[in-house]
Amino acid sequence: MTSIISFLKQNPQTRYIGPKTQQTINKLRKNNEIIIKPADKGGQIVIQDRFNYLLEAKRQLQNRKYYIPLQKSLQPATAEKIKDIVNTLYINKYITAKQKYYLYGPDPPRPRCFYLLPKIHKDPDSWTVPHKVPMGRPIVSDCGSESYRIADSILIF
């Protein structure tokens, strides 16, 4: 196993992207009229019109069965609860001071981001707008939030 790892480190695979392809990619990234996301399944990349992407996002967020607008952010209260729990763990000597400060999370925490992964594998007749706007798998990114580090630590154990 060690020889395989050392071989891979000595022979890293790099993909060559020609200058014209790189220019095209950069132009697409800078275009504010489109959204580029990975597909929900299958590994494809989906380029969508921004208006249609936002149409699907609004459709989902307006579904009161799953989403409720908040009057204020829950982050400050959640961060305090996490600090209380982490302090209790530290006082009872379950964690070190270094672990305590790590588990507090970033200050200030990054707000969570909502985005969609287009479900292009579904029948286009069943899309939000048939053959035009695919449904999206909702994702709420927790990276950098007040609970990210402690949640990540729980997954390890």
C-alpha positions in Angstrom: 0.0 0.0 0.0 2.8 2.4 0.9 4.4 1.9 -2.5 1.2 2.7 -4.3 0.8 6.0 -2.3 4.4 7.0 -3.0 4.0 6.2 -6.7 0.9 8.4 -6.9 2.7 11.2 -5.1 5.6 11.0 -7.6 3.4 10.7 -10.6 0.4 13.1 -10.1 -2.2 13.1 -12.8 -2.9 16.5 -14.3 -5.4 17.4 -16.9 -4.2 19.8 -19.6 -6.8 22.4 -20.5 -5.8 24.4 -23.5 -5.8 28.2 -23.4 -8.9 28.6 -25.5 -10.9 26.1 -23.4 -9.7 27.9 -20.2 -10.8 31.3 -21.7 -14.2 29.8 -22.5 -14.5 28.4 -18.9 -13.5 31.8 -17.5 -16.1 33.6 -19.7 -18.8 31.2 -18.5 -17.9 31.7 -14.8 -18.1 35.5 -15.2 -21.5 35.4 -17.0 -24.1 36.5 -14.4 -27.0 35.4 -16.6 -26.3 31.7 -16.0 -25.8 29.3 -13.1 -23.3 26.4 -13.3 -23.9 23.5 -11.0 -23.2 19.8 -10.9 -26.2 17.6 -11.6 -27.8 15.8 -8.7 -26.8 12.5 -10.2 -24.6 11.3 -13.0 -21.6 13.6 -12.7 -22.7 16.0 -15.5 -22.3 19.8 -15.2 -25.5 21.8 -15.8 -25.6 25.3 -17.2 -28.9 27.0 -16.5 -30.5 30.3 -17.1 -30.3 32.3 -13.8 -34.0 33.3 -14.0 -35.1 29.6 -14.3 -32.8 28.5 -11.6 -34.2 31.2 -9.2 -37.7 30.2 -10.3 -37.2 26.7 -9.0 -35.4 28.0 -5.8 -38.4 30.3 -5.0 -40.9 27.5 -5.8 -39.2 25.3 -3.2 -38.6 28.0 -0.6 -42.2 29.1 -0.7 -43.4 25.6 0.2 -44.5 26.2 3.8 -44.6 22.4 4.4 -40.7 22.5 4.4 -39.6 26.1 4.8 -40.7 28.8 7.2 -39.3 32.4 7.1 -37.5 33.4 10.3 -37.8 36.8 11.9 -34.1 36.7 12.9 -31.1 34.5 12.5 -30.8 31.4 14.8 -27.0 31.5 14.6 -26.2 33.6 17.7 -28.4 31.5 20.0 -27.0 28.3 18.4 -23.4 29.4 18.8 -24.1 30.2 22.5 -25.6 26.7 23.1 -22.6 25.1 21.4 -20.2 27.1 23.6 -22.1 26.0 26.7 -22.0 22.4 25.8 -18.3 22.6 24.8 -17.5 24.3 28.1 -19.2 21.6 30.0 -17.2 19.0 28.1 -14.0 21.0 29.0 -14.9 21.4 32.7 -15.6 17.7 33.0 -12.2 17.0 31.3 -13.6 15.3 28.3 -11.7 17.6 25.9 -8.6 19.8 26.0 -8.4 23.6 25.9 -7.2 23.3 22.3 -10.2 21.1 21.4 -12.5 23.5 23.2 -11.4 26.5 21.1 -11.5 24.5 17.9 -15.1 23.3 18.6 -16.3 26.8 19.3 -16.2 27.3 15.6 -15.4 30.4 13.5 -16.1 33.9 14.8 -18.1 35.2 13.2 -19.7 32.1 11.7 -20.5 32.0 8.0 -24.2 32.0 7.2 -25.5 28.8 5.6 -26.0 28.8 1.9 -29.0 27.4 0.1 -28.5 26.1 -3.4 -30.0 23.5 -5.8 -28.5 20.6 -7.7 -30.6 20.2 -10.9 -32.3 16.8 -11.2 -31.7 16.4 -15.0 -32.0 12.6 -14.7 -35.7 12.9 -14.1 -38.3 12.7 -16.9 -38.3 16.2 -18.6 -42.1 16.0 -18.7 -42.1 16.1 -14.8 -39.8 19.1 -14.5 -41.1 22.3 -12.8 -41.4 23.8 -16.3 -41.5 20.7 -18.6 -38.4 20.4 -20.8 -37.1 23.8 -19.5 -36.7 24.0 -15.7 -35.6 20.8 -13.9 -36.5 20.3 -10.3 -33.6 20.8 -7.9 -32.3 18.9 -4.9 -32.1 21.5 -2.1 -28.8 21.7 -0.3 -28.0 23.9 2.7 -24.3 24.1 3.1 -23.1 24.1 6.7 -19.4 24.7 6.0 -18.0 27.4 8.2 -21.2 27.7 10.3 -21.2 27.8 14.1 -22.1 24.1 14.2 -19.8 22.8 11.4 -16.8 21.8 13.5 -18.8 20.1 16.3 -21.0 18.2 13.8 -17.8 17.1 12.0 -16.3 15.9 15.2 -19.5 13.9 16.1 -19.2 12.2 12.7 -15.7 11.1 13.5 -16.7 9.4 16.7 
